[in-house]
Amino acid sequence: MSRGVAIGVDVGGTSVRAGVVDADGTVLDTVRTSTPGSDAALEDAIAGLVETLARRHRVTAVGLALAGFITPDLRGVRFAPHLSWRDAPVADRISARIKLPVVVEHDANAAALGERYFGAAAGASNTVFIALGTGIGSALLLDGSLYRGAFGVAPELGHLRVVPDGRPCPCGKSGCWERYCSGTALATTAVELLAHDPGRSPELRRLVAEDPGSVTGRRVAAAALRGDPVAVEAMADLARWLGEGLALVADVFDPELVVIGGGVSGSAPLFLDEAREHYAATVTGAGNRPLARIRTAQLGEAAAVVGAAQLAREQLRRS
């Protein structure tokens, strides 16, 4: 593993967070700002965060992590649904600004890389990383290396269709896995359950009456922890769909390890054991094959920052 201090930048739809990461995966310093709406303003914001950290630390390289389609050379962004970049040479533009080497990576890939080197996937050769958040982010490590596909967009596991003619998805399809297994899905399921029997949950019913958008996955998970019957049922539905989806993934990739990350993973005690049971019962050859271990991520929200910084160090070593 290459040494040195690098910066990882997690470029999200609402905020940009940058961290200085040492060669042991420790985040030494962080800064953040809100995400601007234009290319120029976004690049200004990223450059400003990096320059702030570079004044405090001796930095060798920078890695950017974001949700979007990245070019195979890890320098450009073809498309990012929550950002303004379209076919943009992002790494070259920002590198010219900050006078440091820059690489770009999909945020789920970066998080998986962070877990591979410093977290739950350490020592595993074939790993699937599933980030349960607003949607589903995913990454695949084969023989310890990221698999990106021929055009740099693999694997989009969240958009596997699990329910024909099911819930509409922003990707343009319907019935995608992430519409049934994510923080957004958890809220949607709770609202649907309330529509059938509003008297079962006064707490969630009040939220829906005030503002349907206030029913979030985080609030449903908190209600489930308190034993709210609708929230508990919604969490069980998420567990079932997680198990169903993991069985599909295992049928294709046969991983030794599945790492569950993202914001929803913080509620794993409420759903992960049940999801394991669904996975074990649904996978092809159930009862007659080894099963993947299923673990929760260890690096939390820092995973993409840590992984992006590590990737930047690795790219610098190869150059």
C-alpha positions in Angstrom: 0.0 0.0 0.0 1.4 3.4 -0.9 2.1 5.9 1.8 1.4 9.6 2.1 -1.5 11.9 3.1 -4.2 12.5 0.5 -7.6 14.2 0.3 -10.8 12.4 -0.4 -13.8 14.5 -1.4 -17.4 13.1 -1.2 -19.4 15.2 -3.7 -23.1 14.7 -2.8 -26.2 16.2 -4.2 -26.6 18.5 -1.1 -23.2 18.8 0.4 -19.5 18.4 -0.4 -17.3 16.9 2.3 -13.5 16.8 2.0 -11.1 14.9 4.4 -7.4 14.5 4.8 -6.7 10.8 5.1 -3.4 9.2 6.1 -2.1 5.9 4.8 -3.7 4.0 7.7 -7.2 5.2 6.7 -7.5 7.7 9.5 -9.3 10.9 8.7 -7.2 13.7 10.2 -9.2 16.8 9.2 -12.5 17.6 7.4 -14.3 20.5 5.9 -17.6 20.8 4.1 -19.9 23.1 2.2 -23.2 23.0 0.4 -23.3 21.7 -3.2 -23.6 24.5 -5.8 -25.8 24.1 -8.9 -23.4 24.9 -11.8 -20.2 23.3 -13.0 -18.1 26.4 -12.3 -19.5 27.0 -8.9 -19.1 23.3 -7.9 -15.5 23.2 -9.1 -14.9 26.4 -7.2 -16.3 24.8 -4.0 -14.2 21.7 -4.4 -11.0 23.6 -5.1 -11.7 25.9 -2.1 -12.1 22.9 0.3 -9.0 21.2 -1.0 -7.0 24.5 -0.7 -8.2 25.0 2.8 -7.0 21.5 3.8 -3.8 21.7 1.8 -2.8 24.8 3.8 -3.0 22.7 7.0 -1.5 19.5 5.7 1.1 18.4 3.1 -1.1 16.7 0.6 0.1 14.5 -2.3 -3.1 13.8 -4.3 -6.9 14.2 -4.4 -9.7 11.7 -5.1 -13.3 12.7 -5.8 -16.2 10.4 -5.1 -19.6 11.0 -6.6 -22.8 9.2 -7.7 -22.5 9.1 -11.5 -21.0 7.5 -14.6 -17.2 7.8 -14.6 -15.0 7.4 -17.6 -12.7 4.3 -17.5 -9.6 6.5 -17.1 -11.1 7.9 -13.9 -10.8 11.5 -15.1 -14.2 12.5 -16.5 -17.8 12.4 -15.5 -20.2 11.3 -18.2 -23.4 11.8 -16.1 -24.3 12.5 -12.5 -28.0 12.6 -11.7 -27.7 15.0 -8.7 -24.9 17.2 -10.1 -24.5 19.5 -13.0 -21.6 17.8 -14.8 -22.3 16.2 -18.2 -19.4 14.8 -20.2 -17.0 16.9 -18.2 -13.2 16.5 -17.8 -13.5 17.1 -14.1 -10.1 15.7 -12.9 -8.2 17.8 -15.4 -10.1 21.0 -14.6 -9.7 20.7 -10.8 -6.1 19.5 -11.1 -5.3 22.6 -13.1 -6.8 24.7 -10.3 -5.2 23.1 -7.2 -1.9 21.9 -8.8 -2.3 18.4 -7.5 -3.1 15.0 -9.2 -6.8 14.3 -9.2 -8.8 11.1 -9.9 -12.6 10.6 -10.0 -14.5 7.5 -8.8 -18.1 6.4 -8.3 -19.0 7.0 -4.6 -20.0 3.3 -4.0 -16.8 2.1 -5.6 -14.8 4.5 -3.4 -16.7 3.4 -0.3 -16.1 -0.3 -1.2 -12.4 0.4 -1.6 -12.3 2.1 1.8 -13.9 -1.0 3.4 -11.5 -3.2 1.4 -8.4 -1.6 2.8 -9.5 -0.4 6.2 -12.9 -1.8 7.1 -15.4 -4.7 6.9 -14.0 -6.1 3.6 -10.4 -6.4 4.7 -8.9 -9.7 3.6 -11.9 -10.7 1.4 -11.2 -11.4 -2.3 -14.7 -11.4 -3.8 -17.1 -8.8 -2.2 -20.3 -7.1 -3.1 -20.8 -3.7 -1.4 -24.4 -2.5 -1.1 -25.0 1.1 0.1 -28.6 1.5 1.3 -29.5 5.2 1.3 -31.9 7.3 -0.7 -31.4 4.6 -3.3 -29.0 1.7 -3.6 -25.4 2.2 -4.5 -23.3 -0.8 -5.3 -19.8 -2.0 -6.0 -18.1 -5.2 -6.9 -14.6 -6.3 -5.8 -13.2 -9.3 -7.7 -9.9 -10.7 -6.5 -9.7 -7.6 -4.4 -10.0 -5.2 -7.3 -12.9 -3.0 -8.4 -14.9 -4.2 -11.3 -16.2 -1.2 -13.4 -17.5 -2.9 -16.5 -16.5 -2.2 -20.1 -17.7 1.5 -20.0 -17.2 2.3 -16.3 -20.8 2.1 -15.1 -21.0 -1.3 -13.5 -22.7 -2.5 -11.3 -26.0 -0.7 -11.1 -27.6 -3.4 -8.8 -30.1 -1.0 -7.4 -31.8 -0.9 -10.8 -32.3 -4.6 -11.2 -36.1 -5.0 -11.8 -37.6 -7.1 -9.0 -41.2 -6.2 -9.5 -42.6 -6.0 -13.1 -44.7 -2.9 -13.4 -43.9 -2.0 -9.8 -43.1 1.4 -8.3 -41.8 4.0 -10.7 -38.1 4.7 -10.4 -36.3 8.0 -11.3 -34.1 6.0 -13.7 -37.0 5.6 -16.0 -37.9 2.0 -15.3 -40.4 0.6 -12.8 -40.0 -2.0 -10.1 -36.3 -1.4 -9.4 -34.8 -3.0 -6.3 -34.0 0.3 -4.7 -37.7 1.2 -4.9 -38.3 -1.6 -2.3 -35.1 -1.6 -0.4 -33.7 1.8 0.6 -34.4 4.7 2.9 -36.9 6.1 0.4 -38.5 2.6 0.0 -38.9 2.3 3.8 -40.9 5.6 3.9 -42.9 4.7 0.8 -43.9 1.3 2.3 -44.9 2.9 5.6 -47.1 5.5 3.8 -48.8 2.7 1.8 -49.4 0.7 4.9 -50.9 3.7 6.6 -53.3 4.2 3.7 -54.8 0.8 4.3 -55.0 1.0 8.1 -54.3 4.6 9.4 -55.3 3.7 13.0 -52.3 1.4 13.6 -49.8 4.2 13.9 -50.9 7.6 15.4 -47.4 8.9 15.2 -46.8 8.3 11.5 -50.4 9.2 10.7 -49.8 12.6 12.2 -46.7 13.1 10.1 -48.5 12.2 7.0 -51.4 14.5 7.8 -49.0 17.4 8.4 -46.7 16.7 5.4 -46.3 13.4 3.6 -42.8 14.3 2.7 -41.9 14.4 6.4 -42.1 10.6 6.6 -38.5 9.6 5.9 -36.7 6.4 6.2 -34.8 7.7 9.2 -38.1 8.5 11.0 -39.7 5.2 10.1 -36.6 3.4 11.5 -36.8 5.4 14.7 -40.5 4.5 15.1 -39.7 0.9 14.5 -37.2 1.0 17.3 -39.9 2.2 19.6 -42.2 -0.7 18.4 -44.6 1.2 16.2 -46.5 -1.6 14.4 -46.6 0.1 10.9 -42.9 1.0 11.1 -42.0 -2.6 12.2 -44.0 -4.0 9.3 -42.3 -1.6 6.9 -38.9 -2.6 8.2 -39.8 -6.3 7.8 -40.7 -5.6 4.2 -37.3 -4.0 3.6 -35.6 -7.0 5.2 -37.5 -9.3 2.8 -36.5 -7.3 -0.2 -32.9 -7.1 0.9 -32.8 -10.8 1.2 -34.5 -11.3 -2.2 -32.1 -8.9 -3.9 -29.0 -10.4 -2.3 -30.1 -13.9 -3.5 -30.2 -12.5 -7.1 -26.8 -10.9 -6.6 -25.4 -14.2 -5.2 -26.8 -16.1 -8.1 -24.8 -14.0 -10.5 -21.6 -13.2 -8.6 -21.3 -15.9 -5.8 -19.4 -13.5 -3.5 -17.8 -14.6 -0.2 -18.8 -11.4 1.5 -21.6 -8.8 1.3 -21.0 -5.5 3.0 -24.1 -3.4 3.8 -23.3 0.3 4.1 -25.2 3.6 3.6 -27.4 5.5 6.0 -29.9 2.7 6.4 -27.2 0.3 7.7 -27.3 2.2 11.0 -30.6 0.5 11.6 -29.2 -3.0 10.7 -30.2 -4.6 14.1 -33.8 -4.0 13.0 -33.6 -5.9 9.7 -30.3 -7.7 9.0 -30.9 -11.0 10.7 -34.3 -11.3 8.9 -32.7 -10.4 5.6 -30.1 -13.1 6.1 -32.9 -15.6 6.5 -34.6 -14.5 3.4 -31.4 -14.6 1.4 -30.5 -18.1 2.7 -34.0 -19.4 1.8 -34.2 -17.8 -1.6 -30.7 -18.2 -3.2 -30.5 -20.9 -5.9 -29.5 -24.2 -4.3 -30.6 -23.1 -0.9 -29.3 -25.6 1.7 -26.8 -27.1 -0.6 -24.2 -24.4 -1.1 -22.0 -22.1 1.0 -23.5 -18.7 1.7 -21.9 -15.3 1.6 -21.1 -13.7 4.9 -23.2 -10.5 5.4 -21.6 -7.7 7.4 -22.3 -4.0 8.0 -19.8 -1.4 6.9 -17.3 -0.2 9.5 -16.3 3.2 8.2 -19.7 4.9 8.2 -20.1 8.1 6.3 -16.3 8.4 6.0 -16.1 5.4 3.7 -16.2 7.3 0.4 -13.7 9.9 1.6 -11.3 7.3 2.8 -11.6 5.2 -0.3 -11.2 8.2 -2.7 -8.1 9.3 -0.9 -6.7 5.7 -1.1 -7.4 5.6 -4.8 -5.6 8.9 -5.3 -2.6 7.5 -3.5 -2.6 4.4 -5.6 -3.0 6.3 -8.9 -0.1 8.6 -7.9 2.1 5.6 -7.2 1.4 4.1 -10.6 2.0 7.4 -12.5 
